[in-house]
């Protein structure tokens, strides 16, 4: 997985075709985004640090609005 921008992550999360789940464990929070049971992106928040990751082909899953 590689780092992506927040706007790209939000685009993936807000797509109705994708499912996502939240998980919290103490100071660590994770949001994972799936498309057809395949993990395509995740957000890791540890205390105040937030990082967004996605698979190499994540741009194939973006909606048209973001991919221009």
Secondary structure, DSSP 8 states (H G I E B T S, - for coil): -EE--HHHHHHHHH-TT-EEEEEEETTEEEEEEEETTEEEEEEEEETTEEEEEE-TTGGGGS-HHHH-
